Every structure is written in C-alpha cells, then in structure tokens.
Amino acid sequence: MLLNSSNIVEYLENEGYKDCKIIFIRNLRNFCAKVKTHKGNVIVKQSGNNNDTFVDATILSELQFYDTLKQKEVLKIQQLAPQPLNIDIENQIIVLEYLDKYKNFNTIIESNDYNSSYEFGVQIGKLHTISIESCLDSFKKTRTEGYFRVFDYVTPEAYNAGGPLFGKCIELMQKYPDLNEGIKKLSNEFLWENLIHGDLKKDNIVFNNLSENQKVKVFDWELISIGDKYLDIGYAVSNYLLWWIENMKFSDSCSEENDNKMIEAQEHIFNFIKGYLFSIEATKLDFIKLTKFCSIALLNIFYSKSMFKYEYSKQDIMLLEVARKMLVTPHEIYTKLFMKPIMIGYEKKYF
C-alpha cells in the first residue's frame, strides 16, 4: 500500500496507535508525515516513487540501517539514531519517535553550547570506526554523482526538472570553469573506507543537553553507505559555516559583528573536531581535504536553494563565493578556518 493523507490514520490505528491526527505530510523524494498519537508524536516514512539525483535514497536503506543496529559492533551508535517504533518491511514503512525535546542545530551555536558540538564529533567518530567488513552485506558503496554535481553541460531533461532558480544556478555555476574543474578533480579523490551517514546537513541533526546519554540525534539515514569519512566531516563542519553566512550582514558597520560570528563558528568547529579525533583515537586530520569537502556540502546547499526559491539573496551568492574559494584555493583558506586545531597540532601533513 502507498500511504497518503486518506489512509495513514487507518494504517496507524491498525498498528495499535490511537487518537491519530496528521500534523504535516511531505511527499518529495519519499513520503514523510508527522502524526500526533496517544503515544506522542511520531514520524512515518515510506519509500516514494519520485526520482532525483539520489536514486539510492530509499527507506530500504534506512530499514537496513535499523536492522543492522542489532549487530554487536553497531550497538555503539544506537543512541545516535531515533528509536524505531514500527518497521514494516513489506510496505517499506518505518515509524520513528519524534524528538520533541530536542533543539535544532542553530540553537546550540547561538547558546555557545560547545559541549554539544564536541559530543556531535564523538558520535560521528563512533560511526566512522565501525568495521566496514561487518557492513558489506548490508550497505552499498556511495554513489558520488549525487554529491559532485557539475554544470558544464546540462541536458534539457535536467533543465526542465529543475526548480524556479535552476536556470540561474546553472548560469552562476558555469561562470566559474575552475569550480566545475575542482568538483571533477575532488570526485576522483573520493575513498570508500568508512560507513558514513551521507547527509549530515543541519536539518538532520538535533541536540538535547539535558539528556545524559543521548545528547545528539541524527535522522534521515536514507543515504547511509560505505564511503569517504571526509564527506561526513565536511557536511558537519559546513553547518557551522552556513550559520555564519546566513547571519552575515552586508554593511561596513557590521564587519566586526560578522567577524565575531566567524570566531563563534570556528570555536564550535574546533570542539567538533576535538570530539571526533578523540572518538576515532587519532590525532590528525587532512584539513585541505576537509576544506574541499566542506565546499561540496555548501555547493549542494546552494544547488538545493534553486529548487525552492524564486530569488537568490546576498547570503546565497556569498555562499557560492565562499564554496568556490574553499574548493579552488583551499591552501589560502584552510589555515584561517581551522586555525585553532592546526595550532594545537591536529593537522596531517604530507611532506
């Protein structure tokens, strides 16, 4: 059966839920609904028929993830994911707890909650230390074309499938040939060495600093795969940079305020990296590679804006410019961006 607004309440009632009331339904890549029940709010997800770049982003991957959590080695990240309440393999439906008491990503930045950023790093590190040998039968290798989008040539089909600003997005991307070249080059550096989440954008991460053992929750495990850990770390770090860019003010009188927000973002980035390295029991990261993967995350955010917006803001254009510099000239940027972890000695060097 395919869930919709007409049958979802009946489906949940048959699964034992009472007093069901639909709060919202989103039916983009997959079906997703938030429903109020006698057990509290729940999220209901089902594989959809919509095709987009992420052709492997199905609920099947997420169902497989929750099934894999039963394995002994994978138990260490059980607290990182929302609790599954019902799993329906036949209909590819999963019902998850809704995290009412958790706060969004921006909240922990604005409240100077560095401990949460540290714990975020710890938990992602735990994910990356899971032996891929134990997951080879469960998860596929990452399909890189979903992340490394280039726009030197666009088919009419892709153009027609784009959003309101897709044409403008292509125009801006094609304005910088070095950007497309950098994307292609970095895609050739991608490694398949770790189990990764694959979609660590800020909308998929929430925090609860009142919880002793479950401070960080990450959801939407549809893109979990075996891939490059720097993709996950890059997406994680890009969330802090995105907060800085989205709050940027374009006035000479606000330059100090913008600088202070960057310092705030850098402190959170440092704590995330510190927690991550502690978790994986390592002391070094390749910050040049990390800078370039941060760029890929920001570029994909810029791309996604073209699907839903009708006009780019100054912050959106700045987002593209920052992403381009990070990808094309990472050596000029990374020492400033990661100044504190580099000074402490966290940088992996190749000479």
N, C-alpha and C positions, 0 to 999 in steps of 0.2 A: 504493500500500500504506500501511496505517496501522501505525506502529511500536508495539510493546508488549514486555513482558518476554520473550515467547516467540520473537520474531523479530528483535530488534535485534542480537543477536550474529551471526546469519546474514547480516543486511544489511551489517554492518561487515566481515565476512570477505569478502563479495563485492566490497567496495570496497578490499580489499587489506590490511586490518588483521588481525593475528594475536594469539593468546593473549588474547582479549577476556573481560573479567569485569565484570559490572554492579556498580557501586558504589552508585548510587541511581537511582530513577526518580521523577519528579514529573509528574503529569498534571493540571494545573489549567486555566489558560487555554490553554496549549499543552503539547505533550509535551516533556519535557526529561529527559535522562539523563546521568549521569557514568559513563564506562566506562574501565576500565584496558585499555590495549593495548600492543603491543610498541613503539609509537612514543611511549608515555607516556599520561597521562590525557587524555581528550577529552570535550567536551560535545557531545551530539547533540540537536538540536532539530527539531521538526516542528510545522506548524500543526495546532491542535486544533479540535475541533468545539464546545468549550464557549463559551457566550455570556455575556458580562458587560458591564459599563459600557463598557469599552474595546473596542468592536466592531471597531476597526481594528487592534488589536494582534495581528497575524498575522506568521508567519515571512516571508510575502511581502514585507512592508515591510523586514525585516532582509536578506532576499536582495537586494532592490533596493538597499539601502544598500551592501552589499559590492560589488555590480556597479558602482555609481556611484563607488566609490573609485578605479576605474581612470582616471577623468577627471583631467586635469592639475591643475585648480584644487583638487580634493578630496583630492589626494595629501597635502596638508599635515596632514590629520588621520588618515592611515593608521596612524600609531603609536598612536593613541588607542584603537583597537579591537583585540580579539583577532584573531589570524590565522585566516582560514577555511581549513580543510584540504580539505573537500569541499563542493561545492554541487550539490544535486540539485533542479533547478527542477521537473521533472515531478512528483516526490513531495513537493515543498516541505520538503526536509530539508537541514539545514546541520550540518556537523561543524566544531567550533571547537577550537583549542588550549585546554587547561585551564591556568590561570595558577597553577601550584603554588607558585612562588617569591614570589608577591605577598602583601602583607599587607592586612588589612581596614581600613576607614575609621577605626574607633575606635583602632586601634594607632598611627596617625600623630598623633592628638590626644594620646594618653597619653604618647607619647615626645617630645613637644614638637618634632615634625618640621614646622616652619613652611615649610621649603623645598618639601615635598611639597604643602602647601596652595597655595603660590604657583604651583607647576607645574600643579596642577589648574586654577587660574584661567586660566593661559596657554593650556592645551589647550582649555578650553571657549570661550575667546575666539576661538581659531582656527576652531572650528566655527561660531561666530556670524558670522564675517567671510566665509564662503563666499557667493558671489553667489547669491541665490535664483533669478535668471533662469536659471542653469545647472541648477537642480533642479526647475523647474516641471513638467517632463515625468516626473520620477521620483517625486516625493513629493506627497502631498495636504496640504491645509490642516488644521491642528489642529482636532479636534472638541472644543470647550470643555466640552461637557456631561459629559465624563469626568473633569473636574477640579473644576468648580464645582457640586458636589452641594448641593442644598437639600432640606430635610425639612419644609417647611410642609405638604406633602401627600404621602402615601406610598400607593401602590396596594397592594392585597392581594397581587398577584403579586410585587412588590418585597419586601414584608414576608416572604413565605414563602420567598423565595430568599436571605434574609439568614442570617447566622451566628448562633451562640449568644447573642451580646450585641447583635444588631441592634435588638431592641426597646428595650433600654436606651439604645443610641446615639441612636435617634430621640427618645426621651424627653428626653435631655440636650440635644440639638440644638434641639428645639422649646422648650426652657426659655428660650432667648435669641432672641427675634424679631429683635433687631438683628443677630445673627450671620447668619441667613438673608438679611436685607436687604443686609448687607455683601457676601455672596457674590454675590448677583444684580448688585449695582452694579459690583463689580470685573469680573465677566464681560463687562460692556459696555465696559470699558476695554481689553480684550484686542486686541492688534495682530498682524497676520500679516506680519512683516517679516524674519524670520530663520529659517534652518534650525536646528531645535532637536532635542535628544535626546528630551525629553519625559518622562523617568523617571529623573532623577538622584538617586534615593534611595541611601542609603549601601550597601545590599546590591549595588548595581550598579557600585561603584567600588572599585578595589584599587590598591595602591601597591608599588613596588619601588625604594627609593632607592639600590640598588646598580647599577641599570641607568642608563647614561648618557643614552640617547636615548628610553627607554620607561618613564619613572618612573610614569606614570599610565595605567591601562587602564579603559575604561568599556565595559560589555557590556549586553546586552538592548536592542538598537536597534529593537525592535518598534514603538515609538511615535514614531519619527523622523518629523518633519513640518515644514511651514512655519508658524511661529507666533511667539509673543512671547518674546524673549530673557529677559525678567524671570521667566518661568515656570521656565526652567532655572536662572537665578541664584538664584531663591527656593528651589528644591529643594536646590541645592548648599549654600546658607547654612543651611537648616533642619537639615541633617545635624549641624552643629556644635551647634545649639541642642538638638536631640534628645539628643545625648550628654550635655549639661548636665542636661536634665530627667530622663533615665533614671538618672543618678547622683545625683540630688537626695536628700538625707536630711531627714526631717521632724522636726527637733528643734532647739530653741533653741541647744543647744550646738554644732550643726553649721552654723550660719548663715555663719560665716567660711569653712568648707570649701566650702559652696555658692557663696559669692561668689568664691572663688579659682577654682573650676571655670568660672564665667561669664567671668572675666578670661581664662582659658586659651582658652575658646571664641572670645572676641572677638579675641584675637591671631591665631588661625587664620583667622577671618573676614576680618580686615584683610589678611592675606597673600594670601588667595584673591582679594579684590577688587583688590589691588595688581597681582597677576599678570594678572588679567582685563583691567584697563584698559590695562596695558602691551601686551597681545596685540592688543587692538582699536584701539590707538593713539588712545585717548580719555582724558580727564581727569576726567569727571564721570559720576555715576550719580544716578538719582532714588531716593533712599533711602526715601521714603514709599511709593512704588510697590513697591519691593523688600520693604519690611516687610510689605505686604499680601499679596504673593505668597509670602513665607515662611509666612504664616498658612495659605494654601491648601494648601501642602505638608504642614504639621503637621496640618491638619484631615483630609486624606486618609489620613495615617498613623493618626490616631485612628479613622477610619472602618474602616480595614483591620483594626485590632485587634478590632473587633466580629465579624469573620468567623471568627476562630480562637480567641479567648479566651472563658473562661466567667465571668470576673470582672475588673472594672477595678481596677487598682492605684492608689495615691495618685499615682504618677507619671503614670498615664494621665489622671486627672482634671486634674492640673496642666497636662498637655499641652493639653487642651481650653481651659483658662482662659487660658493664655499665647497660644494661637492666636486666641482671641476678642479679647483686648486688642489684639493686633497688627493685627487686621482692622478693629475698630470704632473704636479710638482710636490709630491709628498715630502721630499727632503727639506723643502723650505718651510714646512708647516709642522711636522711631527714633533720637533723638539720643543716648540712652544705649547702645543696641545697637551703633550704628555711630559711636561717639564718636571713635575714632582716625582713621578715614578722613575724617570730617567736619572734624576739626581740621586735617588736612593740606590740605583744600580739594577733596575729591573729590565734594562734593555739588552736584548740578544744582538750581538754584533757578529759580522761575518768577515772579519779581517784579522 
